[in-house]
Amino acid sequence: MDFRGRTKEDPEINLIPMIDVLLVIIIFLMLTTTYSKFAELQISLPTAEAEKQLERSNEINVVVSVSGQYLIQRNPVVFRDVAALAEELRRAGANIKDPIVVINADNSATHQSVIRVMDAARRAGYGQVAFAVEQATR
């Protein structure tokens, strides 16, 4: 047998299976990737056009100032922590049946100071929280 007459073929890489595998990997990555949207929202806080309601006897009024100071039933309260604020709310609502916590927050008060009052109301066991708003001018 004479094998000298044959020319050697160059080895070649079959690209079709490699492309198939890469497409499957790309599809897998597209399906399992989570996309996050980061957007900045321009919002303006609403004003109320309802008539002012009369003060009810079962309200606990909490005032939040710009500087983060609290007044509960017109008595200043020094903020130490949320638990102490909850205790002050319990004391203010001790003689009130089914109290409603009304938060009078300044327009420029921080959200954190308002959230502290809401958390303190929850810890004190008060389920009804309302926000006082300024009546819109016509």
Residue pairs with C-beta under 8 A, 6 or more apart in sequence:
45 107
46 133
47 133
47 134
47 135
47 136
48 133
48 134
48 135
48 136
49 135
49 136
49 138
50 135
51 135
52 135
56 100
57 96
58 96
58 97
58 98
58 99
58 100
59 99
59 100
59 101
59 102
60 72
60 73
60 89
60 92
60 93
60 96
60 99
60 100
60 101
60 102
60 126
61 71
61 72
61 73
61 74
61 102
61 104
62 70
62 71
62 72
62 89
62 101
62 102
62 103
62 104
62 117
63 70
63 71
63 74
63 104
63 105
64 70
64 103
64 104
64 105
64 106
64 109
64 113
64 114
64 117
65 71
65 106
65 109
66 106
66 108
66 109
68 79
68 109
68 110
68 113
69 76
69 79
70 76
70 77
70 79
70 85
70 113
70 117
71 77
72 88
72 89
72 92
73 92
75 92
77 85
77 88
79 85
79 116
82 116
82 119
82 120
82 123
83 120
83 123
85 116
85 117
85 120
86 119
86 120
86 121
86 123
86 124
87 124
88 120
89 101
89 120
89 121
89 124
89 126
90 124
90 125
93 99
93 124
93 126
98 128
99 126
99 128
100 126
100 128
100 129
100 130
101 117
101 121
101 126
101 128
101 129
101 130
102 129
102 130
102 131
102 132
103 114
103 117
103 118
103 129
103 130
103 131
103 132
104 132
105 113
105 114
105 117
105 131
105 132
107 134
118 129
121 129
